[in-house]
């Protein structure tokens, strides 16, 4: 896995995916959909910890920022595998400091 700084601007968030689709099949569907936008470095379908089923979203990392922007422009609000998806630039995880009281 990559750290946030290495991929910022190259990783996109894809939401609205079918939760019942096999995650491995969904990874291939996403690769095929986004490959025309540019070289893909990684596809990560987020899975439920207990069931291993998809959680309805994924991250796709491209080799460059221009490809990520092309994917956002082409697919945000459009359909992939028969479902309307939201596609945006992935944001780094905001980690909160937790103190025990």
MODELLER restraints for C-alpha pairs under 7 A, 6 or more apart:
rsr = mdl.restraints
at = mdl.atoms
rsr.add(forms.Gaussian(group=physical.xy_distance, feature=features.Distance(at['CA:4:A'], at['CA:92:A']), mean=5.73, stdev=0.5))
rsr.add(forms.Gaussian(group=physical.xy_distance, feature=features.Distance(at['CA:9:A'], at['CA:65:A']), mean=5.30, stdev=0.5))
rsr.add(forms.Gaussian(group=physical.xy_distance, feature=features.Distance(at['CA:9:A'], at['CA:89:A']), mean=6.69, stdev=0.5))
rsr.add(forms.Gaussian(group=physical.xy_distance, feature=features.Distance(at['CA:10:A'], at['CA:61:A']), mean=5.59, stdev=0.5))
rsr.add(forms.Gaussian(group=physical.xy_distance, feature=features.Distance(at['CA:10:A'], at['CA:62:A']), mean=5.20, stdev=0.5))
rsr.add(forms.Gaussian(group=physical.xy_distance, feature=features.Distance(at['CA:10:A'], at['CA:63:A']), mean=6.69, stdev=0.5))
rsr.add(forms.Gaussian(group=physical.xy_distance, feature=features.Distance(at['CA:10:A'], at['CA:64:A']), mean=5.56, stdev=0.5))
rsr.add(forms.Gaussian(group=physical.xy_distance, feature=features.Distance(at['CA:10:A'], at['CA:65:A']), mean=4.59, stdev=0.5))
rsr.add(forms.Gaussian(group=physical.xy_distance, feature=features.Distance(at['CA:10:A'], at['CA:68:A']), mean=5.38, stdev=0.5))
rsr.add(forms.Gaussian(group=physical.xy_distance, feature=features.Distance(at['CA:11:A'], at['CA:59:A']), mean=6.55, stdev=0.5))
rsr.add(forms.Gaussian(group=physical.xy_distance, feature=features.Distance(at['CA:11:A'], at['CA:60:A']), mean=5.56, stdev=0.5))
rsr.add(forms.Gaussian(group=physical.xy_distance, feature=features.Distance(at['CA:11:A'], at['CA:61:A']), mean=4.12, stdev=0.5))
rsr.add(forms.Gaussian(group=physical.xy_distance, feature=features.Distance(at['CA:11:A'], at['CA:62:A']), mean=6.20, stdev=0.5))
rsr.add(forms.Gaussian(group=physical.xy_distance, feature=features.Distance(at['CA:11:A'], at['CA:68:A']), mean=6.58, stdev=0.5))
rsr.add(forms.Gaussian(group=physical.xy_distance, feature=features.Distance(at['CA:11:A'], at['CA:89:A']), mean=6.27, stdev=0.5))
rsr.add(forms.Gaussian(group=physical.xy_distance, feature=features.Distance(at['CA:11:A'], at['CA:90:A']), mean=5.58, stdev=0.5))
rsr.add(forms.Gaussian(group=physical.xy_distance, feature=features.Distance(at['CA:12:A'], at['CA:59:A']), mean=5.57, stdev=0.5))
rsr.add(forms.Gaussian(group=physical.xy_distance, feature=features.Distance(at['CA:12:A'], at['CA:60:A']), mean=5.34, stdev=0.5))
rsr.add(forms.Gaussian(group=physical.xy_distance, feature=features.Distance(at['CA:12:A'], at['CA:61:A']), mean=6.34, stdev=0.5))
rsr.add(forms.Gaussian(group=physical.xy_distance, feature=features.Distance(at['CA:12:A'], at['CA:68:A']), mean=6.41, stdev=0.5))
rsr.add(forms.Gaussian(group=physical.xy_distance, feature=features.Distance(at['CA:12:A'], at['CA:87:A']), mean=6.69, stdev=0.5))
rsr.add(forms.Gaussian(group=physical.xy_distance, feature=features.Distance(at['CA:12:A'], at['CA:88:A']), mean=5.55, stdev=0.5))
rsr.add(forms.Gaussian(group=physical.xy_distance, feature=features.Distance(at['CA:12:A'], at['CA:89:A']), mean=4.43, stdev=0.5))
rsr.add(forms.Gaussian(group=physical.xy_distance, feature=features.Distance(at['CA:12:A'], at['CA:90:A']), mean=4.66, stdev=0.5))
rsr.add(forms.Gaussian(group=physical.xy_distance, feature=features.Distance(at['CA:13:A'], at['CA:58:A']), mean=6.03, stdev=0.5))
rsr.add(forms.Gaussian(group=physical.xy_distance, feature=features.Distance(at['CA:13:A'], at['CA:59:A']), mean=4.78, stdev=0.5))
rsr.add(forms.Gaussian(group=physical.xy_distance, feature=features.Distance(at['CA:13:A'], at['CA:60:A']), mean=6.73, stdev=0.5))
rsr.add(forms.Gaussian(group=physical.xy_distance, feature=features.Distance(at['CA:13:A'], at['CA:87:A']), mean=5.60, stdev=0.5))
rsr.add(forms.Gaussian(group=physical.xy_distance, feature=features.Distance(at['CA:13:A'], at['CA:88:A']), mean=5.31, stdev=0.5))
rsr.add(forms.Gaussian(group=physical.xy_distance, feature=features.Distance(at['CA:13:A'], at['CA:89:A']), mean=5.90, stdev=0.5))
rsr.add(forms.Gaussian(group=physical.xy_distance, feature=features.Distance(at['CA:13:A'], at['CA:90:A']), mean=4.88, stdev=0.5))
rsr.add(forms.Gaussian(group=physical.xy_distance, feature=features.Distance(at['CA:14:A'], at['CA:57:A']), mean=5.50, stdev=0.5))
rsr.add(forms.Gaussian(group=physical.xy_distance, feature=features.Distance(at['CA:14:A'], at['CA:58:A']), mean=5.21, stdev=0.5))
rsr.add(forms.Gaussian(group=physical.xy_distance, feature=features.Distance(at['CA:14:A'], at['CA:59:A']), mean=6.05, stdev=0.5))
rsr.add(forms.Gaussian(group=physical.xy_distance, feature=features.Distance(at['CA:14:A'], at['CA:85:A']), mean=6.60, stdev=0.5))
rsr.add(forms.Gaussian(group=physical.xy_distance, feature=features.Distance(at['CA:14:A'], at['CA:86:A']), mean=5.72, stdev=0.5))
rsr.add(forms.Gaussian(group=physical.xy_distance, feature=features.Distance(at['CA:14:A'], at['CA:87:A']), mean=4.64, stdev=0.5))
rsr.add(forms.Gaussian(group=physical.xy_distance, feature=features.Distance(at['CA:14:A'], at['CA:88:A']), mean=6.83, stdev=0.5))
rsr.add(forms.Gaussian(group=physical.xy_distance, feature=features.Distance(at['CA:15:A'], at['CA:56:A']), mean=6.19, stdev=0.5))
rsr.add(forms.Gaussian(group=physical.xy_distance, feature=features.Distance(at['CA:15:A'], at['CA:57:A']), mean=4.38, stdev=0.5))
rsr.add(forms.Gaussian(group=physical.xy_distance, feature=features.Distance(at['CA:15:A'], at['CA:58:A']), mean=6.65, stdev=0.5))
rsr.add(forms.Gaussian(group=physical.xy_distance, feature=features.Distance(at['CA:15:A'], at['CA:85:A']), mean=5.57, stdev=0.5))
rsr.add(forms.Gaussian(group=physical.xy_distance, feature=features.Distance(at['CA:15:A'], at['CA:86:A']), mean=5.07, stdev=0.5))
rsr.add(forms.Gaussian(group=physical.xy_distance, feature=features.Distance(at['CA:15:A'], at['CA:87:A']), mean=6.48, stdev=0.5))
rsr.add(forms.Gaussian(group=physical.xy_distance, feature=features.Distance(at['CA:16:A'], at['CA:56:A']), mean=5.63, stdev=0.5))
rsr.add(forms.Gaussian(group=physical.xy_distance, feature=features.Distance(at['CA:16:A'], at['CA:57:A']), mean=6.23, stdev=0.5))
rsr.add(forms.Gaussian(group=physical.xy_distance, feature=features.Distance(at['CA:16:A'], at['CA:84:A']), mean=6.65, stdev=0.5))
rsr.add(forms.Gaussian(group=physical.xy_distance, feature=features.Distance(at['CA:16:A'], at['CA:85:A']), mean=4.82, stdev=0.5))
rsr.add(forms.Gaussian(group=physical.xy_distance, feature=features.Distance(at['CA:16:A'], at['CA:86:A']), mean=6.33, stdev=0.5))
rsr.add(forms.Gaussian(group=physical.xy_distance, feature=features.Distance(at['CA:17:A'], at['CA:56:A']), mean=4.44, stdev=0.5))
rsr.add(forms.Gaussian(group=physical.xy_distance, feature=features.Distance(at['CA:17:A'], at['CA:57:A']), mean=5.59, stdev=0.5))
rsr.add(forms.Gaussian(group=physical.xy_distance, feature=features.Distance(at['CA:17:A'], at['CA:83:A']), mean=6.71, stdev=0.5))
rsr.add(forms.Gaussian(group=physical.xy_distance, feature=features.Distance(at['CA:17:A'], at['CA:85:A']), mean=6.60, stdev=0.5))
rsr.add(forms.Gaussian(group=physical.xy_distance, feature=features.Distance(at['CA:18:A'], at['CA:56:A']), mean=5.59, stdev=0.5))
rsr.add(forms.Gaussian(group=physical.xy_distance, feature=features.Distance(at['CA:19:A'], at['CA:53:A']), mean=6.68, stdev=0.5))
rsr.add(forms.Gaussian(group=physical.xy_distance, feature=features.Distance(at['CA:19:A'], at['CA:54:A']), mean=4.88, stdev=0.5))
rsr.add(forms.Gaussian(group=physical.xy_distance, feature=features.Distance(at['CA:19:A'], at['CA:55:A']), mean=5.49, stdev=0.5))
rsr.add(forms.Gaussian(group=physical.xy_distance, feature=features.Distance(at['CA:19:A'], at['CA:56:A']), mean=4.76, stdev=0.5))
rsr.add(forms.Gaussian(group=physical.xy_distance, feature=features.Distance(at['CA:20:A'], at['CA:53:A']), mean=6.81, stdev=0.5))
rsr.add(forms.Gaussian(group=physical.xy_distance, feature=features.Distance(at['CA:20:A'], at['CA:54:A']), mean=6.80, stdev=0.5))
rsr.add(forms.Gaussian(group=physical.xy_distance, feature=features.Distance(at['CA:22:A'], at['CA:53:A']), mean=6.95, stdev=0.5))
rsr.add(forms.Gaussian(group=physical.xy_distance, feature=features.Distance(at['CA:23:A'], at['CA:45:A']), mean=6.19, stdev=0.5))
rsr.add(forms.Gaussian(group=physical.xy_distance, feature=features.Distance(at['CA:23:A'], at['CA:53:A']), mean=6.60, stdev=0.5))
rsr.add(forms.Gaussian(group=physical.xy_distance, feature=features.Distance(at['CA:23:A'], at['CA:54:A']), mean=5.65, stdev=0.5))
rsr.add(forms.Gaussian(group=physical.xy_distance, feature=features.Distance(at['CA:27:A'], at['CA:43:A']), mean=6.29, stdev=0.5))
rsr.add(forms.Gaussian(group=physical.xy_distance, feature=features.Distance(at['CA:27:A'], at['CA:45:A']), mean=6.35, stdev=0.5))
rsr.add(forms.Gaussian(group=physical.xy_distance, feature=features.Distance(at['CA:34:A'], at['CA:71:A']), mean=6.45, stdev=0.5))
rsr.add(forms.Gaussian(group=physical.xy_distance, feature=features.Distance(at['CA:37:A'], at['CA:67:A']), mean=5.30, stdev=0.5))
rsr.add(forms.Gaussian(group=physical.xy_distance, feature=features.Distance(at['CA:37:A'], at['CA:70:A']), mean=5.81, stdev=0.5))
rsr.add(forms.Gaussian(group=physical.xy_distance, feature=features.Distance(at['CA:37:A'], at['CA:71:A']), mean=5.61, stdev=0.5))
rsr.add(forms.Gaussian(group=physical.xy_distance, feature=features.Distance(at['CA:38:A'], at['CA:62:A']), mean=6.79, stdev=0.5))
rsr.add(forms.Gaussian(group=physical.xy_distance, feature=features.Distance(at['CA:38:A'], at['CA:67:A']), mean=4.91, stdev=0.5))
rsr.add(forms.Gaussian(group=physical.xy_distance, feature=features.Distance(at['CA:39:A'], at['CA:62:A']), mean=5.77, stdev=0.5))
rsr.add(forms.Gaussian(group=physical.xy_distance, feature=features.Distance(at['CA:39:A'], at['CA:63:A']), mean=5.62, stdev=0.5))
rsr.add(forms.Gaussian(group=physical.xy_distance, feature=features.Distance(at['CA:40:A'], at['CA:61:A']), mean=5.95, stdev=0.5))
rsr.add(forms.Gaussian(group=physical.xy_distance, feature=features.Distance(at['CA:40:A'], at['CA:62:A']), mean=4.40, stdev=0.5))
rsr.add(forms.Gaussian(group=physical.xy_distance, feature=features.Distance(at['CA:40:A'], at['CA:63:A']), mean=6.03, stdev=0.5))
rsr.add(forms.Gaussian(group=physical.xy_distance, feature=features.Distance(at['CA:41:A'], at['CA:61:A']), mean=5.43, stdev=0.5))
rsr.add(forms.Gaussian(group=physical.xy_distance, feature=features.Distance(at['CA:41:A'], at['CA:62:A']), mean=5.22, stdev=0.5))
rsr.add(forms.Gaussian(group=physical.xy_distance, feature=features.Distance(at['CA:41:A'], at['CA:63:A']), mean=5.82, stdev=0.5))
rsr.add(forms.Gaussian(group=physical.xy_distance, feature=features.Distance(at['CA:42:A'], at['CA:60:A']), mean=5.81, stdev=0.5))
rsr.add(forms.Gaussian(group=physical.xy_distance, feature=features.Distance(at['CA:42:A'], at['CA:61:A']), mean=5.03, stdev=0.5))
rsr.add(forms.Gaussian(group=physical.xy_distance, feature=features.Distance(at['CA:43:A'], at['CA:59:A']), mean=5.85, stdev=0.5))
rsr.add(forms.Gaussian(group=physical.xy_distance, feature=features.Distance(at['CA:43:A'], at['CA:60:A']), mean=4.52, stdev=0.5))
rsr.add(forms.Gaussian(group=physical.xy_distance, feature=features.Distance(at['CA:43:A'], at['CA:61:A']), mean=6.37, stdev=0.5))
rsr.add(forms.Gaussian(group=physical.xy_distance, feature=features.Distance(at['CA:44:A'], at['CA:58:A']), mean=5.52, stdev=0.5))
rsr.add(forms.Gaussian(group=physical.xy_distance, feature=features.Distance(at['CA:44:A'], at['CA:59:A']), mean=5.15, stdev=0.5))
rsr.add(forms.Gaussian(group=physical.xy_distance, feature=features.Distance(at['CA:44:A'], at['CA:60:A']), mean=6.39, stdev=0.5))
rsr.add(forms.Gaussian(group=physical.xy_distance, feature=features.Distance(at['CA:45:A'], at['CA:54:A']), mean=6.58, stdev=0.5))
rsr.add(forms.Gaussian(group=physical.xy_distance, feature=features.Distance(at['CA:45:A'], at['CA:57:A']), mean=6.40, stdev=0.5))
rsr.add(forms.Gaussian(group=physical.xy_distance, feature=features.Distance(at['CA:45:A'], at['CA:58:A']), mean=4.25, stdev=0.5))
rsr.add(forms.Gaussian(group=physical.xy_distance, feature=features.Distance(at['CA:45:A'], at['CA:59:A']), mean=6.50, stdev=0.5))
rsr.add(forms.Gaussian(group=physical.xy_distance, feature=features.Distance(at['CA:46:A'], at['CA:54:A']), mean=5.80, stdev=0.5))
rsr.add(forms.Gaussian(group=physical.xy_distance, feature=features.Distance(at['CA:46:A'], at['CA:55:A']), mean=5.80, stdev=0.5))
rsr.add(forms.Gaussian(group=physical.xy_distance, feature=features.Distance(at['CA:46:A'], at['CA:57:A']), mean=6.08, stdev=0.5))
rsr.add(forms.Gaussian(group=physical.xy_distance, feature=features.Distance(at['CA:46:A'], at['CA:58:A']), mean=5.46, stdev=0.5))
rsr.add(forms.Gaussian(group=physical.xy_distance, feature=features.Distance(at['CA:47:A'], at['CA:53:A']), mean=5.29, stdev=0.5))
rsr.add(forms.Gaussian(group=physical.xy_distance, feature=features.Distance(at['CA:47:A'], at['CA:54:A']), mean=4.28, stdev=0.5))
rsr.add(forms.Gaussian(group=physical.xy_distance, feature=features.Distance(at['CA:47:A'], at['CA:55:A']), mean=5.27, stdev=0.5))
rsr.add(forms.Gaussian(group=physical.xy_distance, feature=features.Distance(at['CA:48:A'], at['CA:54:A']), mean=6.08, stdev=0.5))
rsr.add(forms.Gaussian(group=physical.xy_distance, feature=features.Distance(at['CA:48:A'], at['CA:55:A']), mean=5.81, stdev=0.5))
rsr.add(forms.Gaussian(group=physical.xy_distance, feature=features.Distance(at['CA:62:A'], at['CA:68:A']), mean=6.00, stdev=0.5))
rsr.add(forms.Gaussian(group=physical.xy_distance, feature=features.Distance(at['CA:72:A'], at['CA:87:A']), mean=5.40, stdev=0.5))
rsr.add(forms.Gaussian(group=physical.xy_distance, feature=features.Distance(at['CA:72:A'], at['CA:88:A']), mean=5.74, stdev=0.5))
rsr.add(forms.Gaussian(group=physical.xy_distance, feature=features.Distance(at['CA:75:A'], at['CA:87:A']), mean=6.37, stdev=0.5))
rsr.add(forms.Gaussian(group=physical.xy_distance, feature=features.Distance(at['CA:76:A'], at['CA:85:A']), mean=6.27, stdev=0.5))
rsr.add(forms.Gaussian(group=physical.xy_distance, feature=features.Distance(at['CA:76:A'], at['CA:86:A']), mean=4.85, stdev=0.5))
rsr.add(forms.Gaussian(group=physical.xy_distance, feature=features.Distance(at['CA:76:A'], at['CA:87:A']), mean=4.46, stdev=0.5))
rsr.add(forms.Gaussian(group=physical.xy_distance, feature=features.Distance(at['CA:77:A'], at['CA:84:A']), mean=5.88, stdev=0.5))
rsr.add(forms.Gaussian(group=physical.xy_distance, feature=features.Distance(at['CA:77:A'], at['CA:85:A']), mean=5.44, stdev=0.5))
rsr.add(forms.Gaussian(group=physical.xy_distance, feature=features.Distance(at['CA:77:A'], at['CA:86:A']), mean=5.33, stdev=0.5))
rsr.add(forms.Gaussian(group=physical.xy_distance, feature=features.Distance(at['CA:78:A'], at['CA:84:A']), mean=5.16, stdev=0.5))
rsr.add(forms.Gaussian(group=physical.xy_distance, feature=features.Distance(at['CA:78:A'], at['CA:85:A']), mean=5.92, stdev=0.5))
rsr.add(forms.Gaussian(group=physical.xy_distance, feature=features.Distance(at['CA:79:A'], at['CA:85:A']), mean=5.90, stdev=0.5))
